[in-house]
Amino acid sequence: MEQLREPIFKKREIVVRIPKGDAFAQTKDIVAKVLYRGEKCCNYEVGDTILFNKGVGTELTYFKDDLWKIEVEDYVICKLTDNE
């Protein structure tokens, strides 16, 4: 059986996992962690927590996970940090 490889994105996209439950369906502004980033992305890293509007992305299904691809990092509203 062929093992799936980790995806490589080439542009300025950001990919996050769609949050479980009804929150994603009922809210337009979503908080999620960056799973993948495009090679030309310069403002966000894998593991960053971001806020984005789900109207600027598309759904992907890969590795049996529901993922959301934000086409261009400029569409991310902001990066969220802890105040500690």
N, C-alpha and C positions, 0 to 999 in steps of 0.2 A: 504494500500500500504506500502510495506517495505521500510524503509529509508536506503540508503546506508551509510555505516560506513566509517570513515576516514581510509585509509590504514596504516598498520604498516609494515615497512620494517625491516628485521632482520639482514642484513649483513652490508657492508660498502658502499652501494649504495647512490646516490644522484639523486633526481627527480626534474625536472624543467618543467615549462609550455613552450611549443613550441611557440616562438614568432610569432605573426600574420604577414601576408603579405609574400612577396617573399624573404625576407632576409634569412629565414631559408633554402629555397631551393637553393639559389644562393651562399651562403657563407658556408665555412667549419668550421670556428671558430665563435662561438656563445656566446653572453652575455645573461645571464638569472639569475633570482632569484631562490634560493633554496626553493622549496615548501615542500619537505619531505626529511628526511635523515634516513639512516639505524641506528639501535641501536649501531652498532660497528663503526660508522663513528666518527672520533675524530678531524678532521681538519675544518669542516664546520658546520654552524648552519642554521636553517630555517631562511630565510630573507637575507642571504648573497648573494651578487652579484658575480657571477663567470664567468670565460671565459673557454670554453671547445671546443674540437674538436668533431663535431657530428658523426665522424666515430667510436667513442668508445661507442655508446649507442644504445638503441632500443626504438621504439615508443610504448607508452601505451595509451589506451583510457579508461578514468575513469571519472565518474561524468560529462560526456559529454565534458570534456576538453581533448585536445591533450597534452599529457605529454611525456617527454623524460627521460628515465632512464639511467644514467651513472652507469655501473655495479660496479665500484670500485672508491672510491674517489681519488685514486692516478692518475686517468685519467683526472682529472680536471687540466687545465693548471695553473690557479691562481685565487685567490680571489681579487676582485677589491674593492678599498676603495676610499672615497672622501678625497681630500687634503685640508681640511678646518681647 
